[in-house]
Amino acid sequence: MPAKIHISANGEFCDKDGNVIQLRGVNLDPSVKIPAKPFLSTHAPIADGAFFEDADKVSFINHPLVLDDIEEHIIRLKSLGYNTIRLPFTWESLEHAGPGQYDFAYMDYIVEVLTRINGVQHGMYVYLDPHQDVWSRFSGGSGAPLWTLYCAGFQPANFLATDAAILHNYYIDPKTGREVGKDEEAYLKMVWPTNYFKLACQTMFTLFFGGKQYAPKCTINGENIQDYLQGKFNNAIMTLYARIKDKAPELFDNNCIIGLESVNEPNCGYIGETDLDVIPKERDLKLGRTPTAFQSFMLGEGIESTVDQYKRTFFGFSKGKPCTINPGGKKAWLSAQERDAIDAKYNWERNPEWKPDTCIWKLHGVWEIHESRGPVLLKSDYFSQADEAVFINNHFVEYYTGIYNKFRAFDKESFIIIQPPVMKPPPNLQNSPILDDKTICACHFYDGMTLMYKTWNKRIGIDTYGLVNKKYSNPAFAVVLGENSIRKCIRKQLSEMQKDAKSMLGKNVPVFFTEIGIPFDMDDKKAYTTNDYSSQTAALDALGFALEGSNLSYTLWCYCSINSHAWGDNWNNEDFSIWSPDDKPLYRETRSKTLTREPSPASTATSVSTSKSKSSSSSQPPSFIKPDDDLDLDSPSCTLKTDLSGFRALDAIMRPFPMKIHGTFEFAEFNLSNKSYTLKLIGRTTPETTTVPTCIFLPRHHFAPNHLSIRSSSGRYTYNTNYQVLEWFHEPGHQYIEICAKSKSRCSTPVSDDSSDLSAECIIS
Ligand SMILES: CC(C)CCC[C@@H](C)[C@H]1CC[C@H]2[C@@H]3CC=C4C[C@@H](O[C@@H]5O[C@H](CO)[C@@H](O)[C@H](O)[C@H]5O)CC[C@]4(C)[C@H]3CC[C@]12C
């Protein structure tokens, strides 16, 4: 069973004795965004009304994984030394049938998924993520059930005509199953996040976080829609959580489930927009049809509008020719008749002032249709009282307080992971009753250039975090040139994100990158035919370099069990999975070419010799390979069975890392090009100093045990080749270890200044 995770006074994850540990793993798996029965990927065409009419009958069972395949997937992940899983699930998967009508069969399936994960060797640490993207599948992403849109008075079947959302499904020809549309008419790369700025999603988030303030007329069964939606959402999450605890308490006792994250990537909706008549100049993402808020309101009411259209160019996004959208008599809002039927079905009684067939922002006097002048914007600053900081520190905090209290009333032991809006600092919660010593801060990082261009640009990079947070007076100052500078810039961004989070929440709160990743369909999917993953390897290595520089814990986005070269992760043309069944043949091909590089574990416990050890305080020989499978380490990273087939850009994903540091982390770097790993730390001064090791996951994939050279400032090591763990018993104070594959001569990374004293060295050959 995995050891319990604690938090140190410096906000690091640690074991019960205060040794620093690191959480590493993946998001498993994006298939939770789509129903399994019927299988409704985002490239399932919307040919008939069933997409909407049958939305209450879907089942998500088998997403994330088919039960019988779980062991195979978990072994694969453990082969990378991973110990942690972020388990996304959607509100829709729990409560698609209607408010309060839970899919208990799906919840029980999740219990079984967790039980099986826990049963694979030393199990895995798992935390739960109530996932969403741009509110729901019906507004172009994933997350909330269809009835939430009805609740707001929307008619989602008309989102296409009114440009209230852009859905991948509408770009599929029902006859051929292929994508349709060329140039601006196509479903553009990474266009789905533009839904954050379209009527459906922007309205839903405004209502969810600020309904009481901005839409007081929208009450359902006597409650403002904000409280209604938040209440239902929180109840659904806690019903799942309570069911897991009830049916499988051992998952908590065995340290498998470690906590719950707040909603994925919360968004402010319209809150903070200063002028609804323009596209906010601070908006970084403009792609495809880009109506202003007012144009969205008009389109939603069926009024034709001519809107800006943006395209991606070498220099970012530039305005193309405007585009006229004619809703053709359709409205994004339910007609009186439709709404009556919906309200009867879900037992909803609305405020009599809430008129059907009407934009709720018109209802609240933001705009009107004047008899002679037509549509007129009356309050262009309706949402402008709050800015981004106000949103985070008030609206978001109000939501977070709700889930925090519910969660803590139920579970005082597990972690709660607070996730602020993407790439923004968290609220200032110091001295707040909703910040406790089991709180973690979640950050997400995506490199803007890599994400939007789907290529690894070695020449030009952007300080994405700086750009998003308006740290530059001119966006041109956010540009960095050359691969080395780009790598350092990403490293700096992650460290700044950590610093900013800690300055808001306190230094004792750990920062956890619960999402970070790259698209694998780079360079127009060239790698899938050439097996040349060098772009992906370089991009991932840059992220790895950045993360390990600050010893950051992370779960990569993502591992997708149903990934395919044709449709990626089966959702909005994304292809972020580090593994694909379609890559298994490519892996075999690579293996057959480089078979000599990676010996099987059985062959490694053979000839061991050590060479010139300089003075070390230890009386032991400086190194040896541990001959048995015994390892005194309760880490899910420890695995005997391994399987690397199907991983993409494996060289960059498979990385050495400190599984346990007997001391404080100072510096780490894995150099992929010369296969060397350096770790610097400050060893603890404890009575057990020389009997408690620092443990390093040292993958055979890079470091063939029979061809290894190690130098360190002090101590002795044992290398358990079967578990791929190097135990380093070092002295207190500043220490370094430098591990190098192949010959010692290649190991030339400069080490710490104090390398002259107390140096031990061994060559295993
Ligand atoms: C020179 C460049 C063109 C400059 C780009 C600037 C901006 C357009 C980008 C800067 C920051 C980007 C956003 C960063 C994070 C995002 C979150 C992401 O959602 C999660 O990611 C997964 C992969 O997409 C997804 O599957 C998960 O479900 C999500 O949890 C979606 C994109 C974005 C909002 C991203 C958009 C572009 C920038 C604003």
The ligand as an SDF file (V2000), in Angstrom:
LIG
                    3D

 39 43  0  0  0  0  0  0  0  0999 V2000
    1.5230   33.5040  -30.1550 C   0  0  0  0  0  0  0  0  0  0  0  0
    0.4540   32.6470  -29.6320 C   0  0  0  0  0  0  0  0  0  0  0  0
   -0.5600   32.4160  -30.6870 C   0  0  0  0  0  0  0  0  0  0  0  0
   -0.0960   33.2430  -28.3750 C   0  0  0  0  0  0  0  0  0  0  0  0
   -1.1800   32.4090  -27.7770 C   0  0  0  0  0  0  0  0  0  0  0  0
   -1.9010   33.1730  -26.7300 C   0  0  0  0  0  0  0  0  0  0  0  0
   -3.2530   32.5420  -26.3240 C   0  0  0  0  0  0  0  0  0  0  0  0
   -4.1050   32.2990  -27.5120 C   0  0  0  0  0  0  0  0  0  0  0  0
   -3.0460   31.2750  -25.5090 C   0  0  0  0  0  0  0  0  0  0  0  0
   -2.2490   31.5970  -24.2540 C   0  0  0  0  0  0  0  0  0  0  0  0
   -2.7380   30.6550  -23.1570 C   0  0  0  0  0  0  0  0  0  0  0  0
   -3.6420   29.7170  -23.8790 C   0  0  0  0  0  0  0  0  0  0  0  0
   -4.6490   28.9160  -23.0570 C   0  0  0  0  0  0  0  0  0  0  0  0
   -3.9010   28.0540  -22.0580 C   0  0  0  0  0  0  0  0  0  0  0  0
   -4.7050   26.9760  -21.4720 C   0  0  0  0  0  0  0  0  0  0  0  0
   -5.8460   26.5230  -21.9940 C   0  0  0  0  0  0  0  0  0  0  0  0
   -6.5720   25.4270  -21.2920 C   0  0  0  0  0  0  0  0  0  0  0  0
   -6.8890   24.3040  -22.2070 C   0  0  0  0  0  0  0  0  0  0  0  0
   -7.7550   23.3700  -21.5910 O   0  0  0  0  0  0  0  0  0  0  0  0
   -7.2460   22.1840  -20.9900 C   0  0  0  0  0  0  0  0  0  0  0  0
   -6.3520   21.6210  -21.8660 O   0  0  0  0  0  0  0  0  0  0  0  0
   -6.5330   20.3790  -22.5300 C   0  0  0  0  0  0  0  0  0  0  0  0
   -5.8430   20.4880  -23.8600 C   0  0  0  0  0  0  0  0  0  0  0  0
   -6.3630   21.5370  -24.6130 O   0  0  0  0  0  0  0  0  0  0  0  0
   -8.0110   20.0130  -22.5830 C   0  0  0  0  0  0  0  0  0  0  0  0
   -8.2450   18.8380  -23.2560 O   0  0  0  0  0  0  0  0  0  0  0  0
   -8.4590   19.9480  -21.1420 C   0  0  0  0  0  0  0  0  0  0  0  0
   -9.7380   19.3990  -21.0310 O   0  0  0  0  0  0  0  0  0  0  0  0
   -8.4520   21.3350  -20.5630 C   0  0  0  0  0  0  0  0  0  0  0  0
   -8.5730   21.2410  -19.1660 O   0  0  0  0  0  0  0  0  0  0  0  0
   -7.5870   24.8460  -23.4190 C   0  0  0  0  0  0  0  0  0  0  0  0
   -6.8010   25.9310  -24.1120 C   0  0  0  0  0  0  0  0  0  0  0  0
   -6.4360   27.0750  -23.2080 C   0  0  0  0  0  0  0  0  0  0  0  0
   -7.6740   27.8650  -22.8190 C   0  0  0  0  0  0  0  0  0  0  0  0
   -5.4070   27.9830  -23.9760 C   0  0  0  0  0  0  0  0  0  0  0  0
   -6.0300   28.7400  -25.1140 C   0  0  0  0  0  0  0  0  0  0  0  0
   -5.0320   29.6360  -25.8540 C   0  0  0  0  0  0  0  0  0  0  0  0
   -4.2840   30.5810  -24.9250 C   0  0  0  0  0  0  0  0  0  0  0  0
   -5.2550   31.5980  -24.3420 C   0  0  0  0  0  0  0  0  0  0  0  0
  1  2  1  0
  2  3  1  0
  2  4  1  0
  4  5  1  0
  5  6  1  0
  6  7  1  0
  7  8  1  0
  7  9  1  0
  9 10  1  0
  9 38  1  0
 10 11  1  0
 11 12  1  0
 12 13  1  0
 12 38  1  0
 13 14  1  0
 13 35  1  0
 14 15  1  0
 15 16  2  0
 16 17  1  0
 16 33  1  0
 17 18  1  0
 18 19  1  0
 18 31  1  0
 19 20  1  0
 20 21  1  0
 20 29  1  0
 21 22  1  0
 22 23  1  0
 22 25  1  0
 23 24  1  0
 25 26  1  0
 25 27  1  0
 27 28  1  0
 27 29  1  0
 29 30  1  0
 31 32  1  0
 32 33  1  0
 33 34  1  0
 33 35  1  0
 35 36  1  0
 36 37  1  0
 37 38  1  0
 38 39  1  0
M  END
$$$$
